[in-house]
Amino acid sequence: MTMVSRSEAAEPGASRPGREYLMCPPTYFDVVYSINEWMDPSVAVDRSLAQRQWQTLVDTFRGLGHRVHLVDPVSGLPDMVFVTDSGLVVDGVALGARYRTEQRGPEAEHVLRWFQDNGFRRPTRPRYVNEGGGDLLVAGRTILAGTGFRTDERAHTEAGVHLGLRVVTLRLVDPRYYHLNTALGVLDDSTIAYLPEAFDPRSVAVLRSMFPDAVVATEEDTRSLGLNLVSDGHNVVLSAQATSLAGRLRERGYNPVPVDMSEFTKSGGGIRCCTMELSGWTPGGLS
């Protein structure tokens, strides 16, 4: 396994401003079924609070110098707010999603159509079950690819070929961490934060070899989905409740930016779930 060199990536403190993010308003967000360990339809969702929390996240990204683009929400798709699961974009090339669960299946078509309408290169729906940025996280020129609960391992090779990146497969073993982005967050091209207990022993060994300077999280950090974060290389937008993790990030030279997304945690989603990075895409004048 090739170790990622710190010299290949920016140091903490060297953010890359002006990133492009895709988000979906939580107009229809609710918990009306259960497809992961976090979801309980008997627990009420405060939609007004959810809207305010989501808007705060949008405003936070814009305040950090990034741009937010919107895909329209669709009635009957309460999880569409978690747009990152519906695809992955690298160098302007778009790969859509294919959901494992029937409830979320239609979301992929709406986002794929958005890719097609907005100038992305080779927008393609995958052949195998592939839950996009939920299980595929890009670190430098490598896709860290999760499997075990949602994304089919065969989709990893498919994604690597389509996007032109090396792929490293990681196996999740705890159903609370059903997507890779609930157990691992990319801080910059050569640094991650992750929860070892969420992975099988082989995957932990791979991560230790690739990322010897990783921030090792605890379950205290993940109870509020603290690893479901978005980083620009310096500013790390993360759960407001993940205070211990924020402290360790600050010690490592990052700038933690807390945002409360507690309503979305009821559905097993957080900041990264709501945010798809559109890497290498030129908006072409879109607002």
DRENDOGU-887799 format. One record per residue (C-alpha): x, y, z. Coordinates in steps of 0.001 Angstrom, whole numbers, padded with zeros to 6 digits, always signed. Example, Ala and Ser with C-alpha at 12.3 -4.5 7.8 and 13.67 -1.06 7.14 Angstrom:
! residues 2
+012300-004500+007800
+013670-001060+007140
***
This chain:
! residues 287
+000000+000000+000000
+001418+003374-001004
+001508+005936+001792
+000098+009359+000998
+002847+011942+001457
+002101+015184+003269
+004128+016960+000586
+001565+015909-002020
-001175+017964-000377
-001753+021323+001218
-000883+021749+004864
-003686+022456+007323
-004303+026153+007035
-004089+026148+003232
-007748+026108+002249
-008935+025919-001314
-011558+028683-001555
-014335+028893-004055
-015483+025290-003970
-018756+024423-005661
-021362+022538-003629
-024720+021050-004576
-027439+021028-001935
-031170+020280-001817
-033613+022252+000375
-035262+020148+003108
-038777+021133+002029
-040099+017582+002377
-037641+016260+004947
-039197+013832+007419
-038645+010406+008981
-041477+008265+007627
-039679+004921+007244
-036629+003206+008724
-033729+002151+006490
-030869+002633+008955
-030183+002351+012678
-030811+006056+013290
-034312+006324+011842
-037418+006001+014002
-040676+007156+012361
-042249+007615+015800
-039833+010508+016515
-041246+013793+015253
-039205+016043+012973
-039410+019803+013466
-039417+020887+009825
-039163+024561+010665
-036048+023936+012751
-034632+021666+010054
-035059+024424+007490
-033267+026923+009744
-030402+024511+010439
-030002+023742+006743
-030026+027457+005856
-027346+028077+008480
-025215+025431+006776
-025731+027111+003392
-024840+030500+004863
-021759+029006+006528
-020423+027669+003237
-021041+030976+001506
-019382+032841+004352
-016283+030682+003860
-016100+031705+000203
-017757+028673-001367
-020683+028597-003778
-023882+026652-003247
-026068+025404-006100
-029500+023903-005563
-031372+020954-006988
-035135+021164-006507
-036643+018977-003782
-039352+016501-004794
-042509+015689-002867
-042500+012119-001601
-038708+011953-001347
-038013+012986+002268
-034328+012010+002147
-033460+013966-000998
-031905+016632+001239
-029044+014132+001660
-027957+014864-001880
-024368+013654-001610
-025619+010063-001767
-026915+010674-005304
-023568+010918-007074
-019912+011814-007166
-018159+014473-009245
-014402+014541-009931
-012705+016817-012485
-016134+017785-013779
-016995+014143-014565
-020254+013016-012968
-021171+009548-011793
-024755+009119-010663
-026127+006738-008060
-028095+003518-007844
-029727+003099-004450
-030074-000179-002605
-033343+000830-000937
-036592+001260-002834
-037511+004360-000825
-034575+006411-002060
-034308+005036-005586
-036036+007914-007443
-033669+010519-005956
-030886+009321-008249
-032829+010154-011409
-033490+013742-010360
-029824+014411-009576
-028601+012649-012725
-030919+014893-014738
-029431+017917-012939
-025964+016755-014001
-027153+016356-017583
-028746+019809-017632
-025764+021631-016156
-022790+020780-018297
-021122+017914-016447
-018888+015554-018374
-020095+011998-019029
-023003+011935-016547
-023657+008227-016111
-025821+006014-013949
-023798+003125-012495
-024588-000493-013223
-024111-001674-009646
-025577-000383-006389
-023607+002753-005638
-024712+005319-003058
-022456+008100-004310
-020681+010309-001822
-022239+008347+001003
-019728+005581+000356
-017205+007178-002008
-014901+009822-000516
-012075+011398-002508
-008691+012005-000860
-006196+013391-003343
-006350+011091-006372
-007791+008159-004446
-011386+007128-003857
-011867+005681-000385
-014747+003338-001141
-017030+001921+001520
-018977-001322+001361
-020705-003691+003755
-024184-002222+004030
-025097-000182+000955
-022679+000152-001965
-021832-003013-003907
-018087-003681-003933
-018278-004142-007721
-019300-000487-007977
-015879+000524-006652
-014075-000610-009803
-016809+000926-011930
-016361+004295-010181
-012584+004200-010477
-012720+003548-014211
-015344+006226-014866
-013618+008892-012780
-010009+007933-013538
-008947+007477-009920
-007335+004768-007835
-009794+003016-005512
-009226+001583-002032
-012025-000615-000666
-012949-000291+003013
-015434-002609+004736
-017872-001276+007324
-018986-003693+010051
-021231-001681+012404
-024761-000971+011080
-024809+002403+012855
-022186+003447+010326
-024032+002297+007239
-022254+004759+004921
-018541+005476+004863
-019147+009191+005454
-020611+008442+008889
-017325+006832+010002
-014680+008744+008051
-014143+012364+007056
-011544+013686+004608
-009719+016712+006053
-007337+017354+003148
-005660+015351+000393
-003458+013458+002841
-005326+013521+006146
-008518+011893+007364
-010399+011482+010623
-012007+008097+011220
-013505+005715+013773
-011514+002437+013731
-014321+000466+015388
-016541+001004+012349
-014233-001052+010065
-012998-004604+009749
-009362-005279+010807
-008027-005280+007235
-009542-001873+006519
-008119-000425+009731
-004680-001681+008726
-005056-000075+005291
-006083+003258+006789
-003208+003216+009271
-000756+002574+006448
-002161+005211+004118
-002844+007888+006712
-000366+007615+009604
-001251+011167+010695
-005008+010528+010785
-007177+011962+013533
-008565+008933+015362
-012125+009569+016477
-014126+008074+019313
-017769+007104+019573
-018333+010302+021520
-017484+012099+018262
-019774+009953+016154
-022901+010059+018324
-023731+013362+016628
-022259+012250+013280
-019198+014406+013882
-017240+012638+011125
-019935+013534+008613
-018012+016706+007929
-017008+018984+005044
-013461+020354+004888
-011823+022761+002441
-008376+021831+003734
-008450+024333+006589
-012022+025094+007596
-013793+021971+008823
-017564+022345+009014
-018784+019750+011496
-021516+018937+013986
-021816+021509+016762
-022159+018649+019235
-018788+017093+018289
-016839+019360+020631
-014089+016872+021484
-013349+016234+017823
-013362+019980+017153
-010728+020444+019850
-008445+017815+018336
-008831+019340+014884
-007893+022751+016261
-004771+021256+017844
-003817+019883+014434
-004035+023302+012757
-007549+023123+011289
-010309+025635+011909
-013418+023807+013161
-016670+025522+012171
-019560+024073+014200
-023073+023874+012769
-026052+022316+014548
-027755+019736+012306
-029500+017814+015082
-032834+017470+013256
-031121+015652+010409
-029358+013281+012777
-032802+011776+013401
-032534+010357+009884
-028889+009347+010168
-027696+012313+008124
-025453+015283+008716
-023361+017969+007097
-021581+015825+004494
-024813+014033+003665
-026353+017386+002735
-023373+018540+000657
-022079+017211-002650
-018817+018754-003828
-018801+019484-007567
-015055+019086-008069
-013663+020522-011289
-017009+021792-012547
-017345+025281-014008
-020806+026679-013275
-021046+028553-016558
-022799+031544-015066
-025289+029631-012920
-026287+031282-009646
***
